[in-house]
Amino acid sequence: MITSLHESASKDFKEKSAEKKKSELYEKQKAMLDLFLEKHAIDQRQHDFSLSCLKEKMGIKDE
């Protein structure tokens, strides 16, 4: 059962387009930054700077 679940997840990941993978990774990283801000681990300035760097490095255009 575990092996088939792992194989299924691996197959799904391989079938995703590079653009879809990049989009999902960006959303996960952004959510983490948002959580850090919410928990006061970083301030708004650090959040904005890190988000800007993330967008630049990943080639994400502003929404």
C-alpha atoms as one frame of an Amber mdcrd trajectory, in Angstrom:
protein
   0.000   0.000   0.000   2.683   2.512   0.971   4.753   1.631  -2.072   1.811
   2.118  -4.428   0.984   5.474  -2.825   4.592   6.560  -3.182   4.717   5.381
  -6.791   1.473   7.186  -7.549   2.694  10.446  -6.013   6.003  10.131  -7.838
   4.236   9.519 -11.159   1.960  12.545 -10.598   4.973  14.734  -9.858   6.836
  13.569 -12.967   3.824  14.280 -15.163   3.457  17.866 -13.998   4.865  20.516
 -16.281   7.927  22.462 -15.218   5.806  25.624 -15.075   3.267  23.947 -12.761
   6.051  22.681 -10.474   7.570  26.168 -10.349   4.192  27.691  -9.539   3.566
  25.204  -6.722   7.036  25.757  -5.277   6.533  29.530  -5.367   3.182  29.226
  -3.571   4.718  27.018  -0.853   7.632  29.411  -0.325   5.298  32.429  -0.249
   3.046  30.683   2.279   6.068  30.053   4.474   7.064  33.723   4.344   3.476
  34.691   5.170   3.512  32.315   8.148   6.819  33.748   9.402   5.281  37.225
   9.211   2.109  36.090  10.973   4.124  34.482  13.797   6.338  37.601  14.089
   9.463  35.648  13.170  10.156  38.355  10.558   8.857  41.868  10.141   6.999
  43.328   7.149  10.178  44.779   5.650  11.949  41.405   5.769   8.867  39.692
   4.316   8.615  42.135   1.427  12.337  41.925   0.687  12.376  38.119   0.771
   9.273  37.910  -1.403  10.833  40.292  -3.910  14.010  38.168  -4.025  11.961
  34.980  -4.405  10.010  36.455  -7.318  13.188  37.665  -9.001  15.019  34.345
  -8.638  12.027  32.335  -9.847  11.119  34.722 -12.649   7.662  35.433 -11.236
   5.949  38.582 -12.438   3.835  40.626 -10.009   0.205  39.587  -9.875
